[in-house]
C-alpha cells in the first residue's frame, strides 16, 4: 500500500491492514490530501488506490474493495497559455537564427554505423 496512506492511517489510529481499511478511511485520507497537494495529485492517489485494492480483491486477499463506491476527486481543467502570433513569430525567428547543434551530424542510422565501424579492427 502507498507509504503515504499507511503513515496517515497510523497517525490517525486507523487500521493498517488491507482487510481493516474501510471506505471511510480512504475518503478521509483523500480529503486530508486535498489540504496538502494539487487536485491532480489527489486524483493520482485515488487511481493508485483503486488499482491496488482491485488487485487485492483479484488476489483474494480481501472480499471487496473499499474503493468501490469512493467518488473520484474533481480535477478542474487548467487552461494552457498559448503563444500570441507575435510571440510565435519571435520564437520561429529565433529558431531560424540559431545554428543547429546537429549540423553536419549524420542521421541516426549513419551515426550507429560509424560508431560500430570505429569499434571493428
N, C-alpha and C positions, 0 to 999 in steps of 0.2 A: 504494500500500500504506500501511497505517497508519504514521504517523510514529513511534509508539512501537515498532512491530515493526522498522522499518528501523534506528532508533537502537540498539535492543537487539542486532540481528544484527551491526551494525558493531562494537559494543562487545565482542561475543563472537568476532569474527573469522570470522563465518559468512557464507555467500553472501547477497547482497542482490538478486540478480536473480530474477525470478519462476521462471525455469527452473532456477535453482540451489537454490531453497529446497525442503527435504525435510520429510517428516512429523516427523522427529526434531527439526528446528529449531523447528517450530511447537509441538510438545509441550513443548520446553524453555522457549520463550517464555511459554506459558500457565502453566507451573509457576512460572516466575520472577514472573509477575504475582500469583500467589496470595500471595506474601510481602508485597506492597505494597497490594493493593486487595481489595475485598469479593468473595465468590464471584459475586454478581450482575454485578459489573463484568467479571470474568473471562469469564463466560458471554456478556456483550455483545460482548467482543472476539472470542470464539470464533465467534459468529454472523456478525460482520462479516467475519472472515477467511474463513469458509465461503463467504459470498456473493461475496467478492472473487475467490477462486480459482475459484469456479464460473463467474464472468463471464470470467476469463482462459481457461478451457477452452472456453467457448462462443464466444469471440472468436478461437479457435485460436492463442492466444499460448503456451499450454503444452498438452502432450498429455493430462495428467491432473492432478487436483487433489491436492496433498499433504495436504489436509484430509479426503480420502475416508474414511480409517479412524481419524481422530483422534476419540477419545471426547469427548462434551460434558462439561464440568465439572459436578460436582454442585452444585446450589444448594439449601441447606437452606431449608425453609419458615421464615418469620419470622412468628410469630403476632402479630396486631394487637391491641393493647389495646382493649378495648371499655368503654364507659361503664357504670357501675353504674346501677341505677334512680334512685338519689338524685342522681347526677351529671347524668343525663339530665333529670330534673325541674328541677334548678337551671339547666341550660342553657336549657331551654324557658321557664322563668320569666324569666330574664334577657332572652331574645329578646322576650318579650311586653312587658317593662318598658322596652325601648329604643325610642325613636321611630324610625320608618322614615326612612332618608335619601331615599327616593323618594316620600315622602308628598306628594301634590299634583302629582306629575310625571305628565304624560300617558303613556299606553302608548307603546312604541317607535314604532309606525307614526305616531302623532299627533305625536311629537317630530320625526320626519323631515319631516312635512308642515309643521309650524310653522317649522322651520329653513328649508325650501325657500321658504315664503311670505315669510319675512323677507328673503330674497335677491332676490325679484321686485320690480320697480319699481312 
